[in-house]
Amino acid sequence: MIFIELLGFIAIIFSLFYLTFHFIKKEKDKERRISKKIFYLTLIGGLVVLILGTILYDTSFEAQLAESVEQNESLAADNDTLKSENQELIQEVSNLESDIEEMTTKVTEYEGKIESLEEEKTAFNTEKESLNVDIAALTETNTNLKDEVSSLEANLESTEAKLASAEANTVRPSDSSSTSGVTDSGSSSSSEAASSMNVYYENCTAARAAGAAPVRSGDPGYASHLDRDGDGIGCE
C-alpha cells in the first residue's frame, strides 16, 4: 500500500519537475510548448495512484486499527485479570504474613515452655540425685539396723537359753518336800517359806518354762510384777 502511494507521489513530483523544466526552457525559447501527454499523464496518473494508495492504505490501516483495538481490548481484559490475580496474590501474601506472625508467636511461646521444662528437668534431676543419696543413706542405715536386730536376736536367744537353763536347775519346794522324809509340821512350814523366797521368775515366760504358771499369791515365785491386774493370780 505504501509502495503505491510512493509511486503516485513520485509521478506527481516528476510532473512538477517537468513543469518547472518547461518554464526554464521557455525563457530561452518563447515558442516552446509543454507536452500535455507527459505532464497531465504523470500528474493525473500520480494523483490517481496516490489517491488509490491512500484509500487502500486507509482500508489496511482501519483493519490494522481494528486489529489493534481488538488486541488492546484483549490486553485490557488480560490486564483486568492480572489485576484481579494480583489483588488475590496480595491478599494471600497478607494472609501468609499474618500466619507467619502467628507461627512466630507460637514458636516464641514454645521456646519459653521448652526453657521452663528444661529448668524443671534440671531441678528434677537435682532432686533425684538428692533422693538417691538419701536412699543410699537409708539403705546403709537399714543394713546397720538389720545387723543390730540380728545381734539383739542372737543375744536374746542366748539369754533365753541361759534363763531356761537356770530355771531348770532351780529346785521347786514340792520336790524338796517329797524327798526329805517325815518331818514335823513346824519344820515343813519353815522349809516352804525358805524355798518360796529362793524362787524368782523374771517374767511369765520363765514361769511358764518352769511349769509354774499360773502363779497364785502364796505360791513359790509369786511376785507383783507377774500379777499386773492385782487379782492374786499371776501369768494367767
RODO-2510 file (C-alpha; in nm, 4 decimals, decimal comma):
residues 236
     n   res          X          Y          Z
     1     m     0,0000     0,0000     0,0000
     2     i     0,2784     0,2372     0,0877
     3     f     0,4571     0,1417    -0,2363
     4     i     0,1524     0,2502    -0,4440
     5     e     0,1347     0,5805    -0,2573
     6     l     0,5068     0,6291    -0,3078
     7     l     0,4717     0,5579    -0,6785
     8     g     0,1911     0,8135    -0,7159
     9     f     0,3892     1,0687    -0,5187
    10     i     0,6924     1,0182    -0,7437
    11     a     0,4739     1,0667    -1,0538
    12     i     0,3363     1,3952    -0,9171
    13     i     0,6873     1,5158    -0,8288
    14     f     0,8023     1,4232    -1,1785
    15     s     0,5169     1,6251    -1,3364
    16     l     0,6046     1,9248    -1,1204
    17     f     0,9725     1,8970    -1,2156
    18     y     0,8711     1,8648    -1,5772
    19     l     0,6577     2,1823    -1,5476
    20     t     0,9438     2,3714    -1,3854
    21     f     1,1890     2,2491    -1,6506
    22     h     0,9413     2,3685    -1,9201
    23     f     0,9233     2,7217    -1,7765
    24     i     1,3004     2,7407    -1,7558
    25     k     1,3370     2,6339    -2,1151
    26     k     1,0593     2,8680    -2,2238
    27     e     1,2636     3,1679    -2,1034
    28     k     1,5065     3,0922    -2,3800
    29     d     1,2614     2,9617    -2,6303
    30     k     0,9399     3,1599    -2,6209
    31     e     0,7746     2,9301    -2,8696
    32     r     0,8374     2,6154    -2,6681
    33     r     0,5215     2,4290    -2,5686
    34     i     0,4646     2,1860    -2,2870
    35     s     0,3864     1,8230    -2,3699
    36     k     0,0417     1,7769    -2,2307
    37     k     0,0583     1,3981    -2,2571
    38     i     0,3632     1,3769    -2,0371
    39     f     0,2572     1,6438    -1,7899
    40     y    -0,1078     1,5507    -1,7492
    41     l    -0,0423     1,1830    -1,7681
    42     t     0,2164     1,1918    -1,4909
    43     l     0,0225     1,4464    -1,2843
    44     i    -0,3212     1,2899    -1,3142
    45     g    -0,1804     0,9357    -1,3017
    46     g     0,0253     1,0249    -0,9950
    47     l    -0,2802     1,1761    -0,8259
    48     v    -0,4939     0,8725    -0,9093
    49     v    -0,2279     0,6331    -0,7916
    50     l    -0,1701     0,8403    -0,4759
    51     i    -0,5446     0,8543    -0,4015
    52     l    -0,5825     0,4832    -0,4694
    53     g    -0,2844     0,4046    -0,2486
    54     t    -0,4246     0,6311     0,0196
    55     i    -0,7621     0,4580     0,0024
    56     l    -0,6003     0,1188     0,0146
    57     y    -0,3716     0,2325     0,2954
    58     d    -0,6701     0,3690     0,4889
    59     t    -0,8502     0,0371     0,4485
    60     s    -0,5435    -0,1502     0,5609
    61     f    -0,4912     0,0992     0,8381
    62     e    -0,8507     0,0568     0,9533
    63     a    -0,8038    -0,3170     0,9544
    64     q    -0,4819    -0,2785     1,1489
    65     l    -0,6534    -0,0285     1,3751
    66     a    -0,9430    -0,2668     1,4314
    67     e    -0,6955    -0,5444     1,4992
    68     s    -0,5034    -0,3159     1,7311
    69     v    -0,8241    -0,2187     1,9067
    70     e    -0,9154    -0,5853     1,9440
    71     q    -0,5685    -0,6595     2,0762
    72     n    -0,5982    -0,3624     2,3076
    73     e    -0,9316    -0,4906     2,4380
    74     s    -0,7816    -0,8340     2,4822
    75     l    -0,4856    -0,6812     2,6608
    76     a    -0,7224    -0,4746     2,8760
    77     a    -0,9147    -0,7888     2,9673
    78     d    -0,5875    -0,9650     3,0424
    79     n    -0,4812    -0,6612     3,2434
    80     d    -0,8043    -0,6744     3,4444
    81     t    -0,7498    -1,0466     3,5022
    82     l    -0,3922    -0,9825     3,6084
    83     k    -0,5079    -0,7040     3,8405
    84     s    -0,7625    -0,9389     3,9953
    85     e    -0,4997    -1,2098     4,0317
    86     n    -0,2611    -0,9507     4,1716
    87     q    -0,5187    -0,8489     4,4325
    88     e    -0,5703    -1,2140     4,5212
    89     l    -0,1955    -1,2631     4,5483
    90     i    -0,1663    -0,9530     4,7666
    91     q    -0,4419    -1,0901     4,9903
    92     e    -0,2689    -1,4295     5,0043
    93     v     0,0606    -1,2594     5,0889
    94     s    -0,1145    -1,0652     5,3652
    95     n    -0,2679    -1,3868     5,4977
    96     l     0,0694    -1,5592     5,4822
    97     e     0,2305    -1,2715     5,6695
    98     s    -0,0395    -1,2995     5,9370
    99     d     0,0187    -1,6755     5,9552
   100     i     0,3934    -1,6175     5,9821
   101     e     0,3428    -1,3702     6,2670
   102     e     0,1117    -1,6160     6,4425
   103     m     0,3585    -1,9006     6,3939
   104     t     0,6411    -1,6796     6,5180
   105     t     0,4386    -1,6026     6,8312
   106     k     0,3691    -1,9732     6,8848
   107     v     0,7362    -2,0580     6,8303
   108     t     0,8310    -1,7980     7,0919
   109     e     0,5769    -1,9464     7,3342
   110     y     0,7035    -2,2989     7,2671
   111     e     1,0617    -2,1859     7,3199
   112     g     0,9585    -2,0355     7,6548
   113     k     0,7834    -2,3606     7,7512
   114     i     1,0887    -2,5617     7,6459
   115     e     1,3135    -2,3431     7,8609
   116     s     1,0732    -2,3848     8,1535
   117     l     1,0676    -2,7621     8,1032
   118     e     1,4457    -2,7684     8,0853
   119     e     1,4617    -2,5811     8,4175
   120     e     1,2085    -2,8220     8,5703
   121     k     1,4082    -3,1156     8,4337
   122     t     1,7269    -2,9772     8,5880
   123     a     1,5503    -2,9277     8,9223
   124     f     1,4035    -3,2786     8,8996
   125     n     1,7460    -3,4298     8,8266
   126     t     1,8933    -3,2414     9,1233
   127     e     1,6113    -3,3625     9,3483
   128     k     1,6543    -3,7157     9,2097
   129     e     2,0249    -3,7105     9,2923
   130     s     1,9456    -3,5866     9,6427
   131     l     1,6858    -3,8628     9,6846
   132     n     1,9348    -4,1207     9,5602
   133     v     2,1814    -4,0015     9,8234
   134     d     1,9085    -4,0206    10,0898
   135     i     1,8078    -4,3698     9,9686
   136     a     2,1680    -4,4850     9,9850
   137     a     2,1988    -4,3459    10,3391
   138     l     1,8691    -4,5092    10,4421
   139     t     1,9781    -4,8389    10,2851
   140     e     2,3007    -4,8249    10,4803
   141     t     2,1093    -4,7378    10,7982
   142     n     1,8621    -5,0214    10,7323
   143     t     2,1501    -5,2641    10,6851
   144     n     2,3054    -5,1470    11,0108
   145     l     1,9704    -5,1805    11,1871
   146     k     1,9254    -5,5320    11,0490
   147     d     2,2705    -5,6206    11,1756
   148     e     2,1825    -5,4756    11,5165
   149     v     1,8493    -5,6619    11,5195
   150     s     2,0249    -5,9864    11,4275
   151     s     2,2771    -5,9244    11,7042
   152     l     2,0000    -5,8471    11,9527
   153     e     1,8049    -6,1569    11,8495
   154     a     2,1181    -6,3676    11,8969
   155     n     2,1727    -6,2100    12,2386
   156     l     1,8062    -6,2659    12,3248
   157     e     1,8235    -6,6329    12,2257
   158     s     2,1402    -6,6733    12,4272
   159     t     1,9788    -6,5013    12,7274
   160     e     1,6628    -6,7105    12,6981
   161     a     1,8740    -7,0272    12,6781
   162     k     2,0672    -6,9241    12,9891
   163     l     1,7427    -6,8335    13,1667
   164     a     1,5837    -7,1674    13,0750
   165     s     1,8928    -7,3475    13,1960
   166     a     1,8856    -7,1527    13,5230
   167     e     1,5147    -7,2216    13,5736
   168     a     1,5686    -7,5913    13,5017
   169     n     1,8317    -7,6006    13,7725
   170     t     1,6002    -7,4317    14,0247
   171     v     1,4556    -7,6798    14,2859
   172     r     1,0821    -7,6422    14,3441
   173     p     0,9530    -7,6640    14,7055
   174     s     0,7178    -7,9554    14,6248
   175     d     1,0143    -8,1674    14,5062
   176     s     1,2122    -8,0916    14,8215
   177     s     0,9246    -8,1911    15,0473
   178     s     0,8754    -8,5235    14,8647
   179     t     1,2432    -8,6279    14,9131
   180     s     1,3000    -8,5041    15,2716
   181     g     1,1265    -8,7931    15,4660
   182     v     0,8974    -8,7422    15,7681
   183     t     0,9254    -8,4027    15,9430
   184     d     0,7064    -8,2183    16,1864
   185     s     0,4579    -7,9528    16,0758
   186     g     0,6662    -7,6587    16,2074
   187     s     0,9784    -7,7613    16,0173
   188     s     0,7803    -7,8165    15,6943
   189     s     0,6335    -7,4651    15,7045
   190     s     0,9744    -7,3107    15,7604
   191     s     1,1227    -7,5032    15,4660
   192     e     0,8405    -7,3951    15,2337
   193     a     0,8836    -7,0311    15,3296
   194     a     1,2569    -7,0517    15,2694
   195     s     1,2067    -7,2199    14,9330
   196     s     0,9460    -6,9616    14,8303
   197     m     1,1919    -6,6853    14,8989
   198     n     1,4598    -6,8537    14,6883
   199     v     1,2325    -6,8944    14,3777
   200     y     1,2186    -6,5939    14,1402
   201     y     1,0716    -6,5640    13,7916
   202     e     1,1865    -6,2736    13,5859
   203     n     0,8739    -6,2848    13,3679
   204     c     0,5795    -6,5064    13,2771
   205     t     0,7841    -6,6717    13,0020
   206     a     1,0261    -6,8007    13,2634
   207     a     0,7367    -6,9091    13,4861
   208     r     0,5728    -7,1000    13,2013
   209     a     0,9069    -7,2598    13,1081
   210     a     0,9398    -7,3795    13,4662
   211     g     0,5813    -7,5157    13,4622
   212     a     0,4717    -7,2851    13,7446
   213     a     0,2108    -7,0788    13,5559
   214     p    -0,0355    -6,9630    13,6689
   215     v     0,1381    -6,8411    13,9875
   216     r    -0,1032    -6,7655    14,2696
   217     s    -0,0453    -6,5483    14,5712
   218     g     0,1498    -6,7569    14,8274
   219     d     0,2972    -6,9888    14,5634
   220     p     0,6756    -7,0051    14,5273
   221     g     0,7995    -6,7366    14,2867
   222     y     0,4828    -6,5223    14,3055
   223     a     0,5619    -6,1518    14,2702
   224     s     0,3672    -5,8365    14,1927
   225     h     0,5416    -5,7893    13,8543
   226     l     0,3809    -6,1174    13,7412
   227     d     0,0325    -6,0117    13,8591
   228     r    -0,0373    -5,6959    13,6640
   229     d    -0,4115    -5,6808    13,7316
   230     g    -0,3605    -5,7426    14,1061
   231     d    -0,6131    -6,0236    14,1420
   232     g    -0,3688    -6,2585    14,3207
   233     i    -0,3062    -6,4743    14,0142
   234     g    -0,0017    -6,4100    13,8000
   235     c     0,0727    -6,5260    13,4481
   236     e    -0,2903    -6,6110    13,3744
***
